[in-house]
């Protein structure tokens, strides 16, 4: 039974990591696209103008607002980032629940 609980937790942890990796990679793709097609917007999201130094106080609201949604590529990338961020958040919550419920299930089934 412990194996099932451990495998369940590892599956949820994998989903959490997968969501994080995909949302970060897509965010970098969005950043590169903004740099080429909307440089002033890209510049406002940078801390030092260096890759991977997004200002989270500007980037997260940008992902969830309606700015630049007339550009279909930006809209598509924003939707993908939102989906995978939510996927990671749900997986993180499931990991917390699994840590509590897993031992209880083990006690009940053994």
C-alpha positions in Angstrom: 0.0 0.0 0.0 2.9 2.3 0.7 4.0 1.9 -2.9 0.7 3.1 -4.2 0.8 6.2 -2.0 4.4 6.9 -3.0 3.7 6.4 -6.7 0.6 8.7 -6.4 2.7 11.4 -4.8 5.4 11.1 -7.4 2.8 11.3 -10.2 1.4 14.5 -8.7 4.9 15.9 -8.1 5.8 15.1 -11.8 2.7 17.0 -12.9 3.7 20.0 -10.7 7.2 20.0 -12.2 5.9 19.6 -15.8 3.5 22.5 -15.4 6.3 24.7 -14.1 8.7 23.8 -16.8 6.2 24.4 -19.6 4.9 27.7 -18.2 8.5 29.0 -17.8 9.5 27.9 -21.3 6.3 29.4 -22.8 6.9 32.6 -20.8 10.4 32.8 -22.3 8.9 32.3 -25.7 6.4 35.1 -25.0 9.3 37.3 -23.8 11.2 36.7 -27.0 8.2 37.4 -29.1 7.5 40.7 -27.3 11.1 41.7 -27.7 10.8 41.3 -31.5 7.3 42.6 -32.0 6.5 45.0 -29.1 9.9 46.2 -27.7 8.4 48.9 -25.4 6.2 46.4 -23.7 9.1 43.9 -23.4 11.3 46.6 -21.8 8.7 47.4 -19.1 8.7 43.7 -18.0 12.5 43.5 -17.5 14.4 44.3 -14.3 17.8 44.7 -15.9 17.2 44.0 -19.5 18.8 40.6 -19.0 17.1 37.4 -20.1 15.1 35.6 -17.4 14.9 38.7 -15.2 11.2 39.3 -15.5 9.6 41.7 -13.1 6.9 39.5 -11.6 4.9 42.5 -10.4 4.4 43.5 -14.0 4.5 40.1 -15.8 1.8 38.2 -13.8 -0.8 41.0 -14.2 0.1 41.2 -17.9 -0.5 37.5 -18.4 -4.0 37.8 -16.9 -5.1 41.1 -18.4 -6.4 42.0 -21.9 -3.4 44.0 -23.1 -2.1 43.0 -26.5 -4.9 40.4 -27.0 -5.5 41.6 -30.6 -2.2 39.8 -31.5 -3.3 36.2 -31.8 0.2 34.8 -31.0 0.4 36.7 -27.7 -3.1 35.7 -26.8 -2.3 32.0 -27.5 0.9 32.2 -25.4 -0.9 33.9 -22.5 -3.6 31.2 -22.5 -1.0 28.4 -22.5 0.9 30.1 -19.6 -2.3 30.5 -17.6 -3.3 26.9 -18.2 0.0 25.4 -17.1 0.3 27.8 -14.1 -3.1 26.6 -12.9 -2.0 23.0 -13.6 1.0 23.5 -11.3 -1.1 25.2 -8.6 -3.7 22.4 -8.6 -0.8 19.8 -8.5 0.8 21.6 -5.5 -2.5 21.6 -3.6 -3.0 17.9 -4.4 0.5 17.2 -3.1 -0.4 18.9 0.2 -3.7 16.9 0.4 -1.8 13.7 -0.5 0.7 14.3 2.3 -2.2 14.4 4.8 -4.5 11.8 3.3 -1.8 9.3 2.3 -0.8 8.3 5.9 -4.5 8.1 6.9 -5.2 5.7 4.0 -2.2 3.7 5.0 -3.5 3.3 8.6 -7.0 2.4 7.4 -5.9 -0.2 4.9 -3.1 -1.9 6.8 
